[in-house]
Amino acid sequence: MSEKASIFQTVQVGIETTPGTPVAASKKLLACSIVPSVKVEAEPFRAAGNKYSSLVSLNKEWTEAKLEGRLTYNEILYLLSSLLSKPTPTLQGTGTYKWVFSSDTAGEDAGKSLTVEQGDATTAWRSAGVRVAGLKFSFSRNEITMDGDAVGEPLETGITLTASPTSMTPRVVLPTQLSLVMEDKQADLATGTPITRGFSLEWSLLNKIGLVWPIGGDPFTVETEPTLEAVLKLATDSVGMGLLTKMRTGSTKWFRLEAEGATIESTYKYTFRIDFPGIISDVGEFSDEDGVYLIEYTLTGVHDATWAKAFEITVINDVAAADL
């Protein structure tokens, strides 16, 4: 019998038609690791007069998965479609597609559930009804990373991995492709001049999905109160220190983080863009980075009544809806 070598524990995913009903996990992501684990809630019982417990009651069992990897212009569609919803892309040119993701502030997002398989040719297991519960993107000139978490139904053991999974060639978002625009109005983001002394930005939407436990059934996912934040590090120049005035007045500031990659066709390029309004809710300590003195701001993402949303993520690539 061969050993269960860690390096060969493949993870595959498939987008479910009916939440919680397993489908063939026919896609293998190459730029993101999804690592499932078994989670339980159990309660020991010790009868009066006994020193040790006499039984353990298993109350709940579910799957949690950690997500980590690199942001790409194509594979990110799977994660955003689960965290938010799967939009219908708009054709640009003849083979370029524009995907726009947002969240309904006052209603449910129709996020897609996933079937996640893990294992090798010897033994494998799967979890159905998996939803991405949160994502965080970290941008700097040193690296661009992505991490998050997902929740789903208990693992089903004794399965066979879906044969011959296919993969996209990862179109990686590179630090050299980034720009950051900061404006007072949303309408000015498209024509705004990128700031030159922004050193890092973390944008996160966390704790968006939770589990509910009915009697006699598997857990199912529901939306919970999410945390929408960004953490921005700027040089302590007039731009960076000028945000203190915005903080003191409780004013909204608008941001556009954009990456633009290679040309797909004609004037269309691979694009990843986050637009969001934020209000400063905290200020971190001053810090040094390569000899430059920085200030850190935490921004709470807010819903804008005129824009009718709290953020928008736009992805332009060569992936049609049928390719997911």
N, C-alpha and C positions, 0 to 999 in steps of 0.2 A: 504493500500500500504506500503510495507516495505521500509526502508530507504536504500540509496545507501552507505552502509558501506564501508569505504576505504579498510578494510582488505580483502574484498572478491572480489576486482577488479582484476580478473585473467588476465594474459597476456599469449597468446599462439602464436606460430610461425609456419610457413610452408615455405619450399623452393619452389619458383616458377619455373615453366618450361619456361614460356614466361614472361619476365620482365613486371610488371605492370598488369598482368592478375592474379586475386586472386585465391588462392588455399585453400584447407582446412588447417587451422592452427592446426595441429594435435599433435604438440609437445609443452610441457610445460617445460621450463627451471627452474631448482631448485637452481642453483648456481649463476644466473645472472638475474637481474631485467631489463626489457626493458619498459620504461615508456614513451608512446607517448604523445604529446601535439599538439594542433592546433596553427599554426603560420599563420599570415596574414600580408599583406602589403596594407594599405589603405591610401587614400589621401582625406582629407576634402577640400571642396571648399567654399570660402566666396566671394560672389559677392561684387563689389565695392559699397560702401554706406551702407552696412549692418554690424552690429556688430558681428553677429553670423553666423556660417556656415549654408548653406542651403542644402548641400548634402555631402555624403561621397562615394567616388569611391573605390570599392574593386578591387585592381589590381592583387593580387596574394594570393593564399592560398596553404599551404603545411603542412606536418607533420614533426616534429622533435621528436626524442626520445633520452632520456638519458639512458646510460647503466652503470650499476655498479654491482659489486658482487665479487665473489672469482674465482680465476683461477682454472680450473679443467683439468684433462687429457682427458676428453671426450666432455663435452658440448662446449668447446672452438672451436670445429670444425665448429659449426654453424657460429660463428662470424668471424673466419678467412676465411671461404669459401665466406662470403659476402664482407669482406674488400679486400681480395686478389683474390682467385679463389678456386674452389673445385677440388683438385687433385684426381687422382685415387690412392688409397692406395696400398701399396705393402704388400702382405701376408708374415708374418714371422712365421715360425712354422705352426701350424694348426688353431690357433684362435687369432693371434696377427697381428695387422696391423700398418704399418708405413706410416704416412701422412707427406708429405714435402710441405711446403708453401714458395713461394718466389714471387717476383714482377718483372715484365718486365720493365727494366729501360727505354727502348725506344719504348714500345708499350703498348697497353691496357691490363689490367688484366680482365679476364672473371669472375668477381665476381658475385655471385648469389644474386638475389633479394629475399626479404622475404615478405610474407603476415603476418602482425601483427594484432592480434585481442586482444581487451581488453573489460572487462565488467563482467557482472554476468548473472544469469538466467533471470533477469528482463529486462535489456537493455544492449546492447553491440554495439561496433563499430569496424571498421577495417581500415587499411591503406595497400594499395598494393604498389609494386615497392619500398620497403624499402631497402636501402643499408647502411651497416655499413660504416660510413665516417671516423672514427678514433678510435684507441684503445691505451690505455696506461696501461702498466703493472708495478707495483711497488713491488720490492723485498727487503725484509730485514728479520732479524731474529725475528722481532716483528710481522710481518704479511705480507701476499701477497694479494694485491688487484688489481682489474681491473676496469677500467671505460672507457667510450667512448661516442660516439654519432652516430646517424643515421638520415637519411632523406628519405622522401618518398612522395607519392601522398596524396592529401587531404583525411581526414577521411570520411568514408562512415558509416552513422548511420543506426540504425534500423535493424541490422543483428542479427543472432543467433549464439552464440559461437559454434565452432566445438565441437561435443560431444565426450566424453571419450578420451581426449588427453593422450598421453603416455609420460613418462619421463625416462631419464637415471638416474641411481643412481650416484650422483656426486662423481667422484674420485678426491678429492681435492689435489692440490699441496700445500705441507706444508713447512714452513720455515726450518724445520730440514732436508729437502731433497735437499737443494740448494748447488751448488758449482759455483764458478766464476773463470774462467781462463782468463789470459791476456797475450798475446804474440805479438811478432813483425811480425810474419808470420802466414798466415791462415793455412798452413800445420802443424803447431805446436800445434794447438788447441786441437787436439784429444789426444795428449800425454802430454800436458802441465800440470804442477802442479798447482792446485787451489791456489789462493792467500789467505792469512790467515787474512788480515786486511782490507778487503773490507766490508763496513757497510751497504750500500744500493745502489741499481741500479734501475733507472726508464728508461724504454725503451718505446718510443712512436712513432706511425705513425699516424699523424693527418691531417685533412683537405684534405683527399684524394678524397672524392666524393662531388660533388656539383650538383645543379639543374639547368636545362635550361628550358626556358619558351617559347614554340611556340604559335603562334596565333591559337586559336580554339582547343587547346588540353591540356591535363594534362602535368605537368612538368615531365621531365625525367632526369635520373642521367647521369653525365659524370665525367670522371676523371679530377682533377685539380692538380695544383702544390702542392705536399704534404710537410709536415714538418716531417723529420725523425731525431730524436734526442735521446740521452741517457744522463742521469745525474748520475754521479758516485761519491760516497763519500768514501774516503780512509783515513786511518790513515796517519799522517804526518811523516811517517818513510821514509826509503830510497826508498821504492817502490812508495809510494804516491808522495813524492816530486820529484822523478825521472821523473815523467811525464811532469814536467816543461820543460825538455830538448826536449821532443817530441813536445810540444807546440811551442817552439821557432824555431824548424826546420820544422814545418808543416808536421811532419811524421804521418803516419797511424799506429794506434794500433788496434789489433784484440782482440775480446772478445767472450767468450762462457759462457752464463748463462744457467745452466742445473739443472733440478730437476729430480730425479730418485725415483720412488715410489715402490710399492709392485710388486712382481713377478706375471706376467700373466701366463706364462708357460715356462718351461725349463730355458733358460738364458735370456728370454725377460721380461723386466720390464716396467711399466708405465713410460714414459719419456716425458718431455717437454724441448726443447732446442732452444735457440736463438743464432745464430752465426752472428756477424756483424763486419765490420771495421768502425772505427771512427777517426775523427781528432778533436783535442781539439779546440773549438771555444770560450770558455769563462771559467773563473775561478771565483768561488764564494768566499765568505768570509770564513776564518777559523771559526770553530765552535767546541763546546764541545758536546760529547755524552757519558754519563755515565763515565765522567772523562777522556775520550780519546780525544785528539786534532785531528780534522779532516780537510781535504781540499776537496772542491767540484769542479768537472770538468763537464762542458757541452761538449758533443761530438756530432758533426754533422755526421750523417750517410752518407757514401759516396759509390758510385759505384766503385767496383774493376774490372779493365779491364780483368785481368787474370781469376778471379773467375766468371766474367760475371754476377754479381749480387751485390746488396747492402746489402742484409741480407737473412737469411734462417731460417725458423722456422720448427722444426721437432717435431712431436707428435707421440708417440707410445702408442697404447691402444688396446682395444678389440672391437673396433667399425668398422664394415664393411661399405662399401659405401652405401649399401642398407638400413642401419639402420638410416641414416639421413633423 
